[in-house]
Amino acid sequence: MKNIKVKNKYAGFSIIEVLVSVTLITVGLMAAVNLISSSLVISIDSRNQVIAGGLAQEGVELVRNIRDNNLASGDIGKSFAHIASNVDCLIDKAYTYPANIDCTAGVNAKQLFIDVNGFYVHSSAAGNTATRFYRKLIISGTTDRTVTSMVSWNGVFPVDTSTCNTTNKCAFVSSNLTAWQEN
């Protein structure tokens, strides 16, 4: 009797081939998920940097607006009336001229909220939504003023601008404002 090899016409994959394939697919999927996850984190951080930069610029522009309004209202020689030199001032679009900028607020008051109209404000009034952003102004000088607006999105402000960077989740804008018609 001859030993006849019968070819199995229903041949499939061996268990080892299946395990190798599943392992390769799993590794590929895990790498893709990790890449998507890290891209999302970088994207969110970039968005926060852009928003913080805009909010910092807005802080300086609001002080500039007060200075300009003082001059336009006829307060010659009082460019910086209502703007005290201080290291912990708050300002937002709700600033009511001619009241003083709030340089006495505590740490919790620095948080920014989005009001019902979509503006960033310091007020936690009903209807306002808390954000992750905190802003404070550092106003220095007696005649001309240096205005530095710092925005943090981790709730902690560095001691000075030398350590205010994106690694510390902080952005700042600084501007020298001249006391118009006083020099």
C-alpha positions as CSV (number, residue, x, y, z in Angstrom):
1,M,0.0,0.0,0.0
2,K,1.3,3.3,-1.0
3,N,1.4,6.2,1.4
4,I,-0.6,8.8,-0.3
5,K,-0.6,12.3,1.0
6,V,-4.0,13.9,0.7
7,K,-3.9,17.6,0.2
8,N,-6.4,19.3,2.4
9,K,-8.3,21.7,0.2
10,Y,-9.7,23.6,3.3
11,A,-6.3,24.7,4.7
12,G,-6.4,27.7,7.2
13,F,-4.1,29.7,9.3
14,S,-2.2,28.2,12.2
15,I,-2.7,29.5,15.7
16,I,0.8,31.0,15.7
17,E,0.0,33.0,12.5
18,V,-3.2,34.3,14.0
19,L,-1.5,35.4,17.2
20,V,1.3,37.2,15.3
21,S,-1.3,39.0,13.2
22,V,-3.4,40.0,16.2
23,T,-0.2,41.3,18.0
24,L,0.9,43.4,15.0
25,I,-2.6,44.9,14.6
26,T,-2.8,45.7,18.3
27,V,0.6,47.4,18.3
28,G,-0.4,49.4,15.3
29,L,-3.7,50.5,16.8
30,M,-2.0,51.4,20.1
31,A,0.5,53.6,18.3
32,A,-2.3,55.3,16.4
33,V,-4.3,56.0,19.5
34,N,-1.2,57.3,21.3
35,L,-0.5,59.6,18.4
36,I,-4.0,60.9,18.3
37,S,-4.0,61.4,22.1
38,S,-0.8,63.4,22.2
39,S,-1.9,65.5,19.2
40,L,-5.1,66.4,21.0
41,V,-3.1,67.5,24.1
42,I,-0.8,69.6,22.0
43,S,-3.8,71.1,20.1
44,I,-5.6,72.1,23.4
45,D,-2.4,73.6,24.8
46,S,-1.8,75.6,21.6
47,R,-5.4,76.9,21.8
48,N,-4.9,77.9,25.4
49,Q,-1.7,79.8,24.5
50,V,-3.5,81.7,21.8
51,I,-6.4,82.6,24.1
52,A,-4.0,83.6,26.9
53,G,-2.0,85.9,24.6
54,G,-5.2,87.6,23.4
55,L,-6.4,88.1,27.0
56,A,-3.0,89.5,28.0
57,Q,-3.1,92.0,25.1
58,E,-6.7,92.9,26.0
59,G,-5.6,93.8,29.6
60,V,-3.0,96.3,28.3
61,E,-5.5,97.7,25.7
62,L,-8.1,98.3,28.5
63,V,-5.6,100.3,30.5
64,R,-4.6,102.2,27.3
65,N,-8.3,102.9,26.7
66,I,-8.8,104.4,30.2
67,R,-5.7,106.6,29.7
68,D,-7.1,107.8,26.3
69,N,-10.6,108.4,27.8
70,N,-9.1,110.5,30.6
71,L,-7.5,112.8,28.0
72,A,-10.6,112.8,25.7
73,S,-12.8,113.8,28.7
74,G,-10.7,116.9,29.3
75,D,-8.8,115.7,32.3
76,I,-5.6,117.4,31.0
77,G,-2.7,116.5,33.2
78,K,-4.5,113.4,34.5
79,S,-3.7,110.7,31.9
80,F,-3.5,108.1,34.5
81,A,-6.3,109.3,36.8
82,H,-8.1,106.2,38.2
83,I,-5.1,104.0,37.4
84,A,-3.0,103.2,40.5
85,S,0.5,101.8,40.4
86,N,0.1,98.3,41.8
87,V,1.2,94.7,41.2
88,D,-2.2,93.0,41.5
89,C,-4.8,94.9,39.5
90,L,-7.9,93.5,37.7
91,I,-9.6,95.0,34.7
92,D,-12.1,93.7,32.1
93,K,-14.7,95.1,29.7
94,A,-17.0,95.8,32.7
95,Y,-14.7,98.6,33.9
96,T,-16.9,101.6,34.8
97,Y,-15.3,104.9,34.1
98,P,-14.4,106.9,36.3
99,A,-14.1,104.3,39.0
100,N,-10.6,103.0,39.9
101,I,-9.2,99.8,38.6
102,D,-9.6,97.2,41.3
103,C,-6.0,96.8,42.7
104,T,-7.3,95.3,46.0
105,A,-8.9,92.1,44.8
106,G,-7.8,88.8,46.3
107,V,-6.4,85.7,44.5
108,N,-9.8,84.2,43.7
109,A,-11.1,87.3,42.0
110,K,-8.4,87.0,39.3
111,Q,-10.3,84.2,37.5
112,L,-11.9,85.1,34.3
113,F,-15.5,84.1,33.4
114,I,-17.3,84.2,30.1
115,D,-20.5,86.3,30.5
116,V,-23.8,85.7,28.6
117,N,-22.6,87.9,25.8
118,G,-19.3,85.9,25.3
119,F,-17.0,88.4,26.9
120,Y,-14.3,87.6,29.4
121,V,-15.0,89.2,32.8
122,H,-13.8,88.8,36.4
123,S,-17.4,88.6,37.7
124,S,-18.7,85.2,38.8
125,A,-22.3,86.6,38.5
126,A,-25.2,84.2,37.6
127,G,-25.0,83.0,34.1
128,N,-21.2,83.5,33.8
129,T,-19.2,80.4,33.0
130,A,-15.8,79.9,34.8
131,T,-12.8,79.5,32.6
132,R,-9.3,78.2,33.2
133,F,-7.8,81.6,32.7
134,Y,-6.6,84.1,35.3
135,R,-5.5,87.6,34.6
136,K,-3.7,90.3,36.6
137,L,-2.1,93.6,35.8
138,I,1.2,94.9,37.1
139,I,1.2,98.7,36.7
140,S,4.4,100.5,37.6
141,G,5.8,104.0,37.3
142,T,4.7,107.4,38.5
143,T,4.4,109.7,35.4
144,D,4.7,107.3,32.5
145,R,3.5,103.8,33.3
146,T,4.6,100.3,32.4
147,V,1.6,98.0,32.1
148,T,2.2,94.3,32.2
149,S,-0.8,92.0,31.8
150,M,-0.2,88.4,32.9
151,V,-2.6,85.5,32.0
152,S,-2.2,82.1,33.5
153,W,-4.2,79.0,32.6
154,N,-3.1,76.9,35.6
155,G,-4.2,79.4,38.3
156,V,-0.7,80.1,39.5
157,F,1.1,83.3,38.6
158,P,4.9,83.4,38.5
159,V,6.8,85.9,40.6
160,D,7.8,88.0,37.6
161,T,7.7,87.9,33.8
162,S,11.1,86.1,33.5
163,T,9.4,82.8,34.5
164,C,6.1,83.5,32.7
165,N,6.3,81.2,29.7
166,T,4.3,78.4,28.1
167,T,6.0,75.7,30.1
168,N,4.5,77.4,33.2
169,K,1.2,77.9,31.4
170,C,1.6,81.7,31.5
171,A,1.6,84.5,28.9
172,F,2.2,88.2,29.3
173,V,2.2,91.4,27.3
174,S,4.0,94.5,28.5
175,S,3.7,98.1,27.2
176,N,5.0,101.5,28.1
177,L,2.2,104.1,28.2
178,T,3.1,107.8,28.0
179,A,1.4,110.3,30.2
180,W,0.1,112.5,27.4
181,Q,0.3,116.3,27.7
182,E,2.0,116.0,31.1
183,N,5.7,116.0,30.1
